[in-house]
């Protein structure tokens, strides 16, 4: 699987869901994803994370959920 395309697809889908939530007045604060997704987001932000800053993507905190497959994600409160 092409990593760039895979990440772009996840971001496109998550962005669309976030917009749909926003349109009905809901604002999820957490994006849960597989270990691979978390690693893809956190690897380029290693320095900020080691300084204690949170990992944010699309305005939501990213957390790892080992129950999700590579391209799955969940948005939550």
N, C-alpha and C positions, 0 to 999 in steps of 0.2 A: 504494500500500500504506500502510495506517495505521501510522505508526512506532511508536506505543505498543503496538498489538496485535502487531506484528512482534517487537519486543524482548521483550514478555511471552512470546510463543511460544518464542523462542530460550531464554529463561531457564527456562521450564517444562521444555523438553526437556533442556537441559543439567543442570538440577537432578535430573531423573529418572534420567539416565545416571550422574551422580555418585553418587546413592543406590544404584543397582544395583552400581556398582563398589565402593562402601564395604561393601555387604553380602557381598562375596566377598573383602574384605580389601585392595582396591586403592584407592589414593588419588592420582588424577591431580593434577598440580600446574600444568598449563598448559591454557588454553582458547584454541585458535586459531580465528580468525574472519576474515571478509572485511574489507576496508577500511571498508565502511559500518558493519559491526558494531563494529569497533574504534573508529571515530569516535563512534558513538552512546554507547559506554561511556566514552570518554576526554573528550569535550567537557565534561561537567559536572564533571570532575575535573581540569581544566586546571591549576589552582593547585597542587594536590598533586603532579601529575606534573612541573610545572616546578620544584618543590622537591626533585625526585629520588625521590619515593615511587613504588613500583610500582603498576601498575593491577591491582587485584584485583577479581574478580567471583566470587561463590559460593566464596570461599576459594582461587581459582586465579588465577595470573597470566594476563593476557590479552595475546595477541600477534596481529599482523596476518598473515594468510596470503592473498596475492593470488590463489591458485589456487582459493579457495572462493567460492561464490556467496553472495548476500546473507544467506540464512537458514541456510546450512550452518555447522557448527562441528565441531571435532575436540577431543577431550580427550587429553592425553598426559602422559607421565611428567615 
